[in-house]
Amino acid sequence: SIKIRVCRASADQTLSPMDGYIGMLMSVFIAAILFLGVENSSTPRQNQIPSVQHLPRDSQQFFCPDNESLCINGQSCCKFDSGFYGCCPTPGGLCCPGNYCCYSGEGCALEYKVCDRWAPSGYLVYDIPLPLKEPVNHFAKIAPSLSSDCPNKITACPDDSSCCKMSTGGYNCCPLTNAVSCDDDEHCCPSHYTCSVKNNCTDPSGQNHIPFYTRFPTSNVTNLHFCPDKTSRCTSHQTCCEMTEGFGCCGIPNAVCCANKKYCCPSDSTCDEEKQLCVKK
């Protein structure tokens, strides 16, 4: 119930017309706030799906209701629109259609694909949605092998990248083939583009601009091992997996390579290709 305290003028106090006018305005203002607060608090929320969180089977992870998808503690299970489970990055989150979720106590504003909540003032405010994450046991993607030696013959980059020389004399990798290296040792651009001082790549016409690409570290060739094709190479903590063309590298040691030649799983798992999950044996 809402309690309202009413203050009255004493018998010997005289109120001016202005006092009465201000008092009337205050009464209308308070009544409007109370009306909005009551109306808003009773507004039903629709299309909300409570998240489900099973008790953790170990100290770090827990299974979703399908008994296959794994989320980590501090998350909650929500279904993707595809019907498979994903992980909402907050405990007790509210699952929303559209592959996102909201914090506990918020609602799904489906029209704008955001979260909403009622502020103490009675106004509806919108919050940023939380995108669903893939389960921790989702397939790992097979990456291109490290078959491109840099000119120093000491380091290498993945097949779909380029070696970029740094001012120190060493090399790092650009995630583009035939890339243009920028002078800052950190960025690169596509072939035929130039590195602009405005932190973007400019095409030959000078009219079109795209953001810089970020370089990443090389791998030392002494830490690489050859795959069965005797051409592709992976690091010592990776597993060679056959792809549709040649071999690639799975970032899991002693991994199981899935039959689709795109993904891989830990050695104690099998590939559930329909659900794209690594299921423990």
ZAMARGU-4260 file (C-alpha; in steps of 0.2 Angstrom, whole numbers, plus 5000, padded with zeros to 4 digits):
<rodrens>
0) 5000/5000/5000 | 5006/5018/4997 | 5005/5030/5012 | 5004/5048/5009 | 5007/5061/5023
5) 4996/5076/5022 | 5002/5093/5029 | 4989/5105/5034 | 4991/5124/5038 | 4988/5129/5056
10) 4973/5139/5061 | 4983/5155/5063 | 4992/5153/5046 | 4985/5162/5031 | 4988/5154/5013
15) 4991/5166/4998 | 4983/5163/4982 | 5000/5158/4975 | 5002/5145/4989 | 4986/5137/4984
20) 4991/5137/4965 | 5008/5129/4969 | 4999/5116/4981 | 4987/5112/4967 | 5001/5109/4954
25) 5011/5098/4967 | 4995/5087/4970 | 4993/5084/4951 | 5011/5080/4949 | 5011/5068/4964
30) 4995/5060/4958 | 5002/5057/4940 | 5018/5049/4947 | 5008/5037/4958 | 4996/5033/4943
35) 5011/5029/4932 | 5019/5019/4945 | 5004/5008/4949 | 5000/5006/4930 | 5018/5002/4925
40) 5020/4989/4940 | 5005/4980/4934 | 5009/4979/4916 | 5012/4961/4911 | 5028/4956/4902
45) 5026/4945/4887 | 5037/4933/4877 | 5049/4930/4891 | 5056/4913/4894 | 5064/4910/4911
50) 5082/4903/4910 | 5085/4886/4916 | 5101/4882/4927 | 5104/4864/4932 | 5115/4861/4948
55) 5133/4861/4942 | 5141/4843/4940 | 5158/4850/4944 | 5165/4866/4951 | 5167/4875/4934
60) 5153/4870/4922 | 5135/4863/4922 | 5124/4855/4910 | 5109/4863/4901 | 5092/4854/4901
65) 5097/4844/4885 | 5111/4836/4896 | 5124/4840/4883 | 5127/4858/4881 | 5139/4865/4895
70) 5139/4883/4902 | 5151/4889/4916 | 5146/4895/4933 | 5139/4913/4933 | 5130/4910/4917
75) 5112/4903/4913 | 5105/4892/4899 | 5095/4899/4886 | 5089/4892/4869 | 5095/4900/4853
80) 5081/4902/4840 | 5088/4887/4831 | 5082/4877/4846 | 5099/4873/4853 | 5105/4879/4870
85) 5117/4893/4872 | 5124/4902/4888 | 5117/4919/4894 | 5132/4928/4903 | 5123/4932/4919
90) 5115/4920/4932 | 5097/4919/4932 | 5095/4928/4916 | 5079/4931/4906 | 5079/4922/4889
95) 5072/4932/4875 | 5068/4927/4857 | 5081/4934/4845 | 5096/4925/4853 | 5099/4937/4867
100) 5095/4938/4886 | 5093/4951/4900 | 5097/4953/4918 | 5086/4946/4931 | 5072/4958/4935
105) 5072/4965/4917 | 5060/4962/4903 | 5062/4958/4884 | 5058/4973/4873 | 5056/4963/4857
110) 5051/4977/4846 | 5069/4985/4848 | 5078/4969/4853 | 5084/4976/4869 | 5080/4974/4888
115) 5068/4985/4898 | 5065/4989/4916 | 5054/5002/4926 | 5064/5015/4934 | 5059/5021/4952
120) 5052/5037/4944 | 5040/5026/4934 | 5048/5028/4917 | 5052/5014/4906 | 5071/5013/4902
125) 5080/5002/4890 | 5096/4993/4893 | 5109/4985/4882 | 5104/4966/4877 | 5116/4952/4882
130) 5120/4941/4867 | 5120/4922/4870 | 5136/4913/4869 | 5140/4896/4862 | 5141/4882/4875
135) 5159/4879/4881 | 5158/4862/4873 | 5154/4869/4856 | 5164/4863/4841 | 5181/4870/4840
140) 5185/4877/4822 | 5199/4870/4812 | 5211/4884/4807 | 5222/4885/4792 | 5239/4877/4794
145) 5255/4887/4797 | 5264/4883/4780 | 5270/4901/4775 | 5287/4904/4781 | 5292/4922/4783
150) 5308/4928/4774 | 5319/4926/4790 | 5315/4907/4789 | 5313/4907/4808 | 5294/4911/4810
155) 5278/4907/4800 | 5261/4913/4797 | 5244/4904/4793 | 5241/4900/4775 | 5228/4913/4773
160) 5239/4927/4780 | 5254/4937/4776 | 5271/4940/4784 | 5274/4958/4789 | 5291/4965/4793
165) 5292/4976/4809 | 5304/4990/4812 | 5313/4979/4825 | 5318/4967/4810 | 5306/4953/4816
170) 5289/4948/4808 | 5271/4947/4813 | 5256/4941/4803 | 5242/4950/4794 | 5225/4941/4792
175) 5225/4945/4773 | 5235/4937/4758 | 5247/4949/4749 | 5244/4962/4762 | 5252/4980/4763
180) 5261/4982/4780 | 5258/4999/4789 | 5273/5008/4797 | 5266/5007/4815 | 5270/4988/4816
185) 5253/4984/4822 | 5241/4986/4807 | 5240/4981/4788 | 5229/4984/4773 | 5223/4974/4758
190) 5233/4973/4742 | 5233/4989/4732 | 5227/5000/4747 | 5238/5012/4756 | 5239/5015/4775
195) 5231/5032/4779 | 5237/5043/4794 | 5219/5043/4799 | 5220/5025/4805 | 5211/5017/4789
200) 5215/5009/4773 | 5213/5020/4757 | 5209/5013/4740 | 5219/5019/4724 | 5206/5032/4720
205) 5208/5040/4737 | 5189/5040/4739 | 5185/5024/4749 | 5191/5020/4766 | 5190/5004/4777
210) 5197/5001/4794 | 5214/4994/4798 | 5217/4976/4800 | 5226/4971/4816 | 5242/4960/4815
215) 5245/4945/4826 | 5261/4936/4832 | 5270/4923/4821 | 5274/4905/4826 | 5292/4899/4828
220) 5296/4886/4815 | 5305/4875/4827 | 5289/4873/4837 | 5280/4866/4822 | 5276/4849/4816
225) 5271/4842/4799 | 5254/4835/4795 | 5252/4819/4785 | 5252/4828/4769 | 5270/4833/4773
230) 5267/4851/4768 | 5255/4858/4781 | 5261/4862/4799 | 5254/4865/4816 | 5261/4870/4833
235) 5266/4858/4846 | 5250/4860/4856 | 5238/4859/4840 | 5232/4844/4831 | 5232/4841/4812
240) 5215/4839/4805 | 5210/4835/4787 | 5200/4849/4779 | 5191/4849/4762 | 5208/4855/4755
245) 5224/4849/4763 | 5226/4850/4782 | 5222/4863/4795 | 5226/4865/4814 | 5214/4861/4829
250) 5219/4872/4844 | 5216/4856/4855 | 5230/4844/4858 | 5226/4826/4853 | 5210/4831/4847
255) 5196/4821/4838 | 5194/4828/4820 | 5175/4829/4815 | 5169/4821/4799 | 5163/4837/4792
260) 5181/4843/4791 | 5178/4860/4799 | 5178/4856/4817 | 5186/4846/4831 | 5183/4841/4849
265) 5193/4835/4864 | 5200/4818/4864 | 5187/4812/4877 | 5173/4817/4867 | 5163/4813/4851
270) 5157/4825/4838 | 5138/4828/4838 | 5137/4836/4820 | 5118/4839/4821 | 5120/4850/4837
275) 5138/4855/4834 | 5143/4849/4851 | 5157/4839/4858 | 5149/4826/4869 | 5159/4817/4882
280) 5161/4798/4879
</rodrens>
